[in-house]
């Protein structure tokens, strides 16, 4: 049991030191993803406690939060300087794609609401 706790501490310190080298832009995107996921979890907890009478309202809010988180992860992948796949992609283009995809997502969500 002691070796497992030591391994967990070593893993956490390794992750902490690796994340300290992450650029600030990526940390901000990570916070946005965490916020979107927390919003989705709060909606699920609220639905479990109160009920899901207008189910399409719950579903649209949940899908909006999860969809926004997925799009933010895609933005993070494109903006990450260590990712070789998107080396030629300008940062402005990646952000414009993110904004346009969010606009389309939320137009679909608004259409789903009725």
Secondary structure, DSSP 8 states (H G I E B T S, - for coil): -HHHHHHHHHHHHHHHHHHHTS-HHHHHHHHHHHHHHHHHHHHHHHHHHH--SSHHHHHHHHHHHHHHHHHHHHHHHHH-TT-STTTTS-HHHHHHHHHHHHHHHHHHHHHHH-
